[in-house]
Amino acid sequence: MKPALLLCVLLVACRPPEAHVQHTKGNMEVTERVDQELVAYFSGPEFRAFDAQQVYGPDIQGTHTLGFVSSLSREQVRERVAAIIEPYVEDQVWGDDYGQLHGSFVFKGAPDLRFGVGIGILSNDGETFKNHPELLKGYQTDIVYTQPFRWEPQQ
């Protein structure tokens, strides 16, 4: 799972932004709205939050990444996330690597504002969660959510 997690976090930074993007109050309101809607969904009764850095390690430090487990299937979570983000993102391309669905999403009209979501199957992830058996009981899916941020290409 750690290679897939790192892939998910790194894919968020794969697409370069267009030159001279000007952000408006509307762009920032959209990123906040999407973030609030996703966090509200992930805070529902079928989910449990966990400290992503504690579980996945220091590789995600400073990435504004949240972790959740869910009693819902991987596909049920992906379908709901896709419905939430559809009006706000350029496109939805979901990869499937090592049992994890993941996507790096760019906001419409703001190509340097992006976020990422990874949705894995817990039964494939026993090694990652071995020190956190309470997260395995009654849950079938783990979610890694990198909250919206401004991507700046490294020169």
C-alpha positions in Angstrom: 0.0 0.0 0.0 2.9 2.4 0.7 3.9 2.5 -3.0 0.3 3.1 -4.0 0.0 5.9 -1.3 3.1 7.6 -2.5 2.0 7.3 -6.1 -1.4 8.9 -5.2 0.3 11.8 -3.4 2.9 12.3 -6.1 0.3 12.1 -9.0 -1.3 15.2 -7.6 1.7 17.1 -8.8 2.0 15.5 -12.3 0.3 18.1 -14.5 2.0 21.5 -14.9 -0.2 24.6 -14.5 -0.9 26.9 -17.3 1.1 30.0 -17.3 -0.4 33.2 -15.8 -3.3 31.7 -13.9 -5.2 34.3 -11.9 -7.1 33.2 -8.9 -10.4 34.7 -8.0 -12.4 34.6 -4.8 -14.6 32.2 -6.7 -11.8 29.7 -7.3 -10.9 29.7 -3.6 -14.5 29.3 -2.6 -14.8 26.3 -4.9 -11.8 24.6 -3.4 -13.2 25.2 0.1 -16.6 23.9 -0.9 -15.2 20.7 -2.4 -13.0 20.2 0.7 -15.9 20.7 3.0 -18.2 18.3 1.0 -15.5 15.6 0.9 -14.6 15.9 4.6 -18.4 15.9 5.5 -18.8 12.7 3.5 -15.8 11.1 5.1 -17.1 12.1 8.5 -20.3 10.1 8.0 -21.3 7.1 10.1 -19.7 4.6 7.6 -16.3 6.2 8.1 -13.6 6.5 10.8 -10.8 9.0 10.7 -7.2 8.1 11.5 -3.9 9.9 11.7 -2.5 9.4 8.2 1.0 10.4 9.1 1.1 7.9 12.0 -0.2 5.0 9.8 1.6 5.8 6.6 4.8 7.4 8.0 6.7 10.6 7.5 6.6 10.4 3.6 3.3 12.3 3.7 4.3 14.9 6.2 3.3 18.4 5.1 0.9 17.2 2.4 -2.4 18.0 4.1 -3.3 14.4 3.8 -6.2 12.9 5.8 -6.9 9.2 6.4 -10.2 7.3 6.8 -11.4 3.8 6.8 -14.9 2.8 5.7 -17.4 0.0 6.0 -18.4 0.8 2.4 -16.8 -1.0 -0.6 -14.1 0.7 -2.6 -16.5 1.2 -5.5 -19.2 2.7 -3.4 -16.8 5.3 -2.0 -15.4 6.1 -5.5 -18.9 6.5 -6.9 -19.9 9.0 -4.2 -16.6 10.9 -4.4 -16.9 11.1 -8.2 -20.4 12.6 -7.8 -19.2 15.2 -5.3 -16.3 16.4 -7.4 -17.8 16.1 -10.9 -19.0 19.7 -11.2 -15.7 21.1 -10.1 -12.9 19.2 -11.8 -11.4 19.2 -15.3 -11.7 15.5 -15.7 -11.9 12.3 -13.6 -9.2 9.8 -14.5 -9.0 7.1 -11.9 -6.0 4.8 -11.9 -6.0 1.3 -10.3 -2.7 0.2 -8.9 -1.9 -2.4 -6.2 -5.7 -2.5 -5.4 -6.0 1.2 -4.9 -8.1 3.5 -7.0 -6.5 6.9 -7.1 -6.8 10.2 -8.9 -5.2 13.6 -9.1 -7.8 16.2 -9.8 -7.4 19.7 -11.2 -10.1 22.4 -10.6 -11.9 23.9 -13.6 -10.4 27.2 -14.5 -7.6 26.9 -11.9 -5.0 24.4 -13.2 -2.6 25.0 -10.3 -5.2 24.1 -7.7 -5.6 20.4 -7.2 -6.3 17.6 -4.7 -5.9 13.8 -4.6 -7.9 10.8 -3.5 -6.8 7.2 -3.0 -9.3 4.4 -2.2 -7.8 1.0 -1.2 -9.0 -2.4 -0.1 -8.0 -3.0 3.5 -7.5 -6.7 3.1 -4.7 -5.9 0.7 -3.1 -3.6 3.2 -2.4 -5.7 6.3 1.2 -4.7 6.5 0.5 -1.0 6.6 -2.2 -1.4 9.3 -0.5 -4.1 11.4 0.1 -1.7 14.3 -3.5 -0.4 14.1 -5.7 -3.5 14.2 -8.6 -1.4 15.4 -8.8 0.1 11.9 -9.2 -3.3 10.3 -12.2 -4.4 12.4 -15.5 -3.8 10.6 -14.0 -1.8 7.7 -13.2 -2.8 4.2 -11.8 0.3 2.6 -9.1 2.9 3.4 -9.1 6.4 2.0 -6.2 8.8 1.6 -7.4 12.3 0.8 -4.9 15.1 0.0 -6.8 18.3 0.5 -6.8 21.1 -2.1 -3.5 23.0 -2.4 -1.7 25.3 -4.9 0.7 23.3 -6.9 3.9 25.2 -7.9 6.2 23.5 -10.4 9.7 23.1 -9.1 12.2 24.9 -11.3 
